[in-house]
Amino acid sequence: MTVSAAIYGVSGPVLTPDEKAFIRDASPWGFVLFARNVETPKQLARLTVALRDAAGRDAPVFIDQEGGRVQRLRPPHWRAAPPAERFGALYARDPEAALEAARLNHRLIAAELRAVGVDADCAPCVDISVPGAHDVIGDRAYAEDPAAVAALGWAAIEGLADGGVAPVIKHIPGHGRAGADSHLELPRVAASRELLETTDFAPFRALNDAAMAMTAHVVYESIDPDDPATLSAAMIGDVIRGHIGFDGLLMTDDLSMKALTGPLPARARRALAAGCDIILHCNGDRREMTAIAAEVPALAGAALRRAEAAGKARGAPQPFDAGAALKRLDALMSAGTAA
């Protein structure tokens, strides 16, 4: 079956007839869910089934479930997972305990996601923490030290993978230094390439065999002073595919974010021309999606190869005792707080 190089959101907790028709015609590679799509576990499980039925295949269903501020599944139906920063603080005192805790936390996240039919997580966030930067990343970052970020990111990837959930590292090649929120405006980073390579880019290079990565809507002036990474052939070809060595599926961050300008179809064309494999459109506006779909080609060539490999990252969950894992995680995090 031919599928298009796109991941789309939908408008609410139930798939509408118009959305079903759009999905049938546009044949997107996958779907992404947000808080507007989530009410209860039973409702969400029905929605993920409906999405795949509309697509006519086992399409990946993504969600942002990092923990802390960024999690779409929340209490009372789901656990409140800790933000990344807490694992980084534990790592500074006890690296082995922190790695175990990060792995367990994401294994629990994977179990929660798979139970409702979600099999891809836009996590972990492996942007570094940079003092004085905008707090759009903030406590979503594990640490300032790139090596610690990479180690904890790898533990998170392992936890998700053991639970049959494909991870997406973000925001490649690094959003932590940005002085603005890319949801609202275009951040510009003036740091030298030499500094970026030893700091911001380093965790992504260490995790360059990840199945998927999401781009940063950030301009890195020392490499491309004009275009954000999402739209920059220099950033994607020279940095992401070159220096970092990432050969997995590269998806854009949400094309409807205000960091990008111009008509949405043009944004999609530019991102794909720059080297992204898949475009991501999140807000569920069907008129926007219809306009984008007219410009998005079918997956082919290297992008298709990467998409097929990423799809296989949604493996069968390994045996798992969620109760025991949660008890152990709580003990690790409590010990770290007490320390």
C-alpha positions in Angstrom: 0.0 0.0 0.0 1.3 3.5 -0.9 1.5 5.9 2.0 2.2 9.6 2.1 5.2 11.2 3.9 3.0 12.7 6.6 1.8 12.3 10.2 -1.4 14.1 11.0 -3.5 14.9 14.1 -7.2 14.7 14.4 -9.7 17.1 16.0 -11.2 15.3 19.0 -11.8 12.2 21.0 -13.9 10.5 18.2 -13.0 10.2 14.5 -15.5 12.1 12.4 -16.8 10.9 9.0 -14.9 13.7 7.2 -11.7 12.7 9.0 -12.2 9.1 8.0 -12.6 10.1 4.4 -9.5 12.3 4.5 -7.4 9.5 6.0 -8.7 7.1 3.3 -7.7 9.6 0.5 -4.5 11.0 2.0 -3.1 7.7 3.3 -0.8 9.3 5.9 2.1 7.1 7.3 1.0 7.8 10.9 -1.1 9.8 13.4 -0.3 11.9 16.4 -2.5 12.4 19.4 -2.9 15.3 21.9 -4.8 16.1 25.1 -7.9 17.1 23.0 -8.0 13.4 21.8 -7.9 11.9 25.3 -10.7 11.3 27.7 -10.6 7.8 29.2 -8.6 4.6 28.5 -11.5 3.0 26.8 -12.3 6.0 24.6 -8.6 6.3 23.6 -8.3 2.6 22.7 -11.4 3.0 20.5 -9.9 6.0 18.8 -6.6 4.3 18.0 -8.5 1.3 16.5 -10.6 3.7 14.5 -7.5 5.5 13.1 -6.0 2.2 12.0 -9.3 1.0 10.5 -9.5 4.3 8.5 -6.0 3.9 7.3 -6.5 0.2 6.4 -3.2 -0.9 8.0 -1.2 -1.0 11.2 -0.2 2.7 11.1 2.0 4.0 13.9 0.2 6.2 16.4 2.4 8.8 18.2 1.9 10.9 21.3 4.1 13.2 23.4 4.5 11.3 26.7 7.8 12.6 28.2 6.6 13.1 31.8 6.4 16.3 33.8 4.9 19.2 31.8 4.7 17.2 28.6 2.4 14.3 28.9 -0.9 13.9 27.2 -2.1 11.0 29.3 -2.6 12.4 32.8 -4.2 11.6 36.2 -6.7 10.4 37.2 -6.5 7.7 34.6 -2.8 7.7 34.1 0.3 8.1 36.2 2.1 11.4 36.6 5.6 10.6 35.4 8.5 12.7 36.7 10.1 15.3 34.5 13.5 14.5 32.9 15.4 16.9 35.2 14.7 14.7 38.3 16.5 11.8 36.6 19.4 14.1 35.8 19.6 15.2 39.5 19.7 11.6 40.6 22.4 10.8 38.0 24.6 13.5 39.5 24.5 11.5 42.8 24.1 7.9 41.6 24.4 7.3 37.9 23.5 3.6 38.1 20.3 4.3 40.1 19.4 7.1 37.7 19.8 4.9 34.6 17.7 2.2 36.2 15.0 4.7 37.1 14.9 6.2 33.6 14.6 2.8 32.1 11.8 1.7 34.4 10.0 5.0 34.0 9.9 4.6 30.2 9.0 1.0 30.5 6.0 2.0 32.5 5.1 4.7 30.0 5.3 2.1 27.2 2.9 -0.2 29.1 0.5 2.7 29.5 0.7 3.6 25.8 0.4 0.1 24.4 -2.7 -0.5 26.6 -4.6 2.1 24.6 -3.1 1.4 21.2 -0.3 4.0 21.1 2.9 2.5 19.9 5.3 5.5 19.2 6.4 8.1 21.8 7.9 11.5 20.9 10.5 11.0 23.6 13.1 11.1 25.0 13.9 14.8 24.8 17.8 14.8 24.6 18.3 18.5 24.4 20.8 19.7 26.9 19.9 22.2 29.7 21.6 25.6 29.1 21.5 28.2 31.9 19.7 31.4 30.8 18.0 29.7 27.8 14.2 29.9 27.4 12.3 27.5 29.6 10.4 25.9 26.8 12.9 23.0 27.3 13.7 23.7 31.0 13.0 20.7 33.2 12.3 18.6 30.1 16.2 18.3 29.7 18.0 15.7 31.8 21.1 17.7 32.5 23.7 20.3 31.3 26.3 17.5 30.7 25.9 16.0 27.2 27.3 12.6 28.4 24.7 12.4 31.2 21.9 13.4 28.7 23.0 10.7 26.3 23.2 8.0 28.9 19.8 8.8 30.4 18.3 9.2 26.9 19.6 5.7 26.0 18.1 4.3 29.1 14.7 5.9 28.2 15.0 4.4 24.7 15.6 1.0 26.1 12.6 1.2 28.4 10.3 2.2 25.5 11.7 -0.4 23.2 11.3 -3.2 25.8 7.6 -2.2 26.0 7.1 -2.3 22.2 7.0 1.5 21.7 9.1 3.2 19.1 11.0 6.2 20.5 11.5 9.6 18.8 14.6 11.5 20.0 14.1 15.3 19.9 14.7 18.0 19.0 17.6 17.3 16.7 20.2 18.8 16.5 19.4 20.5 19.9 16.8 23.0 21.2 18.2 23.5 24.7 20.2 26.6 23.9 17.3 28.5 22.2 16.3 31.8 23.7 12.7 31.6 22.5 9.8 29.2 22.3 9.5 27.9 18.8 5.8 27.4 19.3 5.5 31.2 19.3 8.5 32.6 17.4 11.7 31.6 15.6 14.7 31.0 18.0 18.1 31.9 16.8 21.3 30.4 18.3 24.5 32.3 17.8 26.9 29.8 19.3 29.9 28.6 17.2 29.8 25.3 15.4 32.7 24.1 17.6 30.8 24.8 20.8 27.6 23.2 19.4 29.4 20.0 18.3 30.8 19.5 21.8 27.5 20.4 23.7 24.1 20.6 22.0 24.8 18.1 19.1 26.7 15.6 21.3 23.8 13.6 22.8 22.2 13.2 19.3 25.5 11.9 17.9 25.8 9.4 20.8 22.2 8.2 20.0 22.5 8.4 16.2 21.2 4.9 15.8 17.8 5.8 17.1 14.9 4.8 14.8 13.4 8.3 14.6 14.2 11.9 15.4 12.2 15.1 15.4 13.8 18.3 14.1 14.2 21.6 15.9 12.6 24.8 14.5 15.8 26.7 15.4 18.3 28.7 13.3 21.9 27.9 14.0 23.6 31.1 12.7 27.1 29.7 12.4 25.9 27.0 10.0 22.8 28.4 8.2 22.0 32.0 9.2 18.7 32.0 7.2 16.7 28.8 7.8 15.8 26.7 10.8 17.1 23.2 10.9 13.7 21.8 9.7 14.0 23.7 6.5 17.8 23.8 6.1 19.5 21.5 3.6 22.8 22.5 5.2 21.7 21.6 8.7 20.1 18.3 7.7 22.8 17.2 5.2 25.9 18.5 6.9 25.0 18.3 10.6 22.2 15.8 11.1 23.1 13.2 8.5 26.8 14.2 8.4 28.4 15.2 11.7 25.7 13.6 13.9 25.5 10.6 11.6 21.8 10.0 12.1 20.3 7.7 9.4 16.9 7.0 11.0 13.5 8.5 10.0 13.7 12.3 10.3 10.3 14.0 11.0 9.7 17.7 11.3 8.4 19.3 14.4 4.8 20.5 14.0 4.6 22.6 10.8 1.9 24.8 12.3 4.2 26.2 14.9 4.8 30.0 14.7 8.6 29.6 14.3 7.8 28.8 10.6 6.3 31.3 8.2 4.6 31.0 4.9 1.7 28.9 3.7 1.6 25.4 5.2 1.9 23.5 1.9 5.1 25.5 1.2 6.5 24.7 4.6 5.9 21.0 3.8 7.6 21.2 0.4 10.6 23.1 1.9 11.0 20.6 4.7 11.0 17.6 2.4 13.2 19.3 -0.1 15.7 20.1 2.7 15.9 16.4 3.6 13.2 15.6 6.1 11.6 12.2 5.5 8.2 12.9 7.0 6.2 16.1 7.8 4.2 16.4 11.1 1.0 18.5 11.3 -0.6 18.3 14.7 -3.6 20.7 15.1 -6.2 18.5 13.5 -7.5 21.2 11.2 -8.8 19.3 8.2 -8.7 22.2 5.8 -5.0 22.7 6.6 -4.3 19.0 6.2 -6.1 18.8 2.9 -3.9 21.6 1.6 -0.8 20.0 2.8 -1.7 16.5 1.5 -1.9 17.9 -2.0 1.8 18.7 -1.8 3.1 15.7 0.1 4.5 12.8 -2.0 4.3 9.1 -1.3 7.1 7.7 0.8 9.8 6.4 -1.5 13.5 5.7 -1.6 15.6 6.2 1.5 12.6 7.8 3.3 10.6 4.6 2.7 13.5 2.5 3.9 13.8 4.5 7.1 10.0 4.5 7.6 9.9 0.7 7.3 12.7 0.3 9.8 11.0 2.7 12.2 7.8 0.8 11.9 9.6 -2.4 13.0 10.8 -0.6 16.1 7.3 -1.2 17.4 8.1 -4.7 18.6 6.3 -7.1 20.9 6.5 -6.0 24.6 8.8 -8.0 26.8 7.3 -9.7 30.0 6.8 -7.0 32.6 5.5 -6.6 36.2 4.2 -3.1 36.2 3.5 -3.1 40.0 7.0 -4.2 40.9 8.5 -1.8 38.4 6.5 1.2 39.9 7.5 0.2 43.4 11.2 0.0 42.4 11.0 3.3 40.6 9.4 5.0 43.6 12.1 3.7 45.8 14.9 4.9 43.5 13.4 8.4 43.1 12.6 8.7 46.9 16.2 7.7 47.7 17.5 10.2 45.3 15.3 13.0 46.9 16.4 12.0 50.4 20.0 12.2 49.3 
